Structure formats: structure tokens, C-alpha cells
Amino acid sequence: MAGRDADATRARILAAAQQEFAAVGHAGGRVERIARSAGTNVRMIYAYFGGKAGLFDAAVRAAVEEMAAAVPPDPAALSAWAGRLFDHHQADPTALRLSLWAHLERPEVAAEPMEAYLAKTARIGSTGREISAVDLLAIIYAIAQAWTLTPIGLLRSDGSDPSSPERIAAHRRAVLAAVAAITAEEGGATG
């Protein structure tokens, strides 16, 4: 019984930390707010995670692992995978935001474990092109994340509302088309 309570408390802390750190980063994050949001106390954060840095690192890892499990690479349909990544970031930008904060504030934890990268590149395999699997993954990630990372002024520069469902759908189609063009997929713009 106590084990389940401990697991539930740890999970609540981790979920609250993901929201806090995604919003304000490691430096801006406050363990007091996280504990309050999780319905626990600061002492439990230190008991489970060793402190703020350990909690931030765990929050980043968990969010990226959750995203990777939700949207695994599909070597047979890379443009469709890019579309699913785009959809994931639109629905929940937490992993992307945490990754960006980690790159800025704690680059040593900004990466997935090497095993995760090796698994992804192995899944993509030899591209048969003049581009490595690593470069191809980096480019696809960049394309799928571009809408979320682009300055709002640029997104509005064509006079459209970047938050309108029509504009988001048009950008998603652009993501699919760009990845299809890079990977020479047939019919990639429809996935």
C-alpha cells in the first residue's frame, strides 16, 4: 500500500514539474510551487529526486521518452511521421519546451539517452541517399517543430491568423510536403 502511495506521489511531482519547468525553465522553476501543485511537500521532492536539478532532469527525460513512445519514427512513411510529430507538438508542446529549456540551461541532460538515438537511427536505417540517418532525423524534427518555434510576427506576416485551424492545417500540409520532397516519398503530402 505504501509503495503505491509513494509511486503516486512521485508521479504527481513529476507531472507538476513538467508543467512548471516547461513554462519557466530550470532557473525559473520553484520547488515550492511544484510541491504545492503536486499536493505534497518540498521534502518529498528532495527524497525522490535529490533536489531541483534532479527533478528537472527527470522531468525532461520523462517528457521526451513519453513523446518518443507516442510518436516513434516510421521509416516507411517519414512525411506521415513528421505530420504526427507536428500534431503532437500542437496538442502538447511540453516535451519540446522542456527540451529547449534543457538546451539553454542544462545541456548535459538535453539529449535522450544514447540508446534512444541509436534505436531511432537504426529504425530509419540506411537512407540510400547522400544524407545520414542522423541528419535526416534532425531535419525532420526541425521541420515538424518549426511552426511551434517560429516567431509569431513571421507567422502573421501573410495576414493570416496562425492559430486558426485552417492555417495550422495548411502548415501541417507544408510539413508533409517538405519531408516528402527531402525523402523523395510518393504521395507524402497526403499522410
Buried (B, 14 or more C-beta within 10 A) or exposed (E): EEEEEEEEBBEBBBBBBBBBBBBBBBEEBEBEBBBEBBEBBBEBBBBBBEEBEBBBBBBBBBBBBBBBEEBEBBBEBBBBBBBBBBBBBEEBBBBBBBBBBBEEBBEEBBBBEEEBBEBBBEEBEEBEEEBEBEEBBEBBBEBBBBBEEEEEEEBEEEEEEBEEEEBBEEBBBBBBBBBBEBBEBEEBBEB
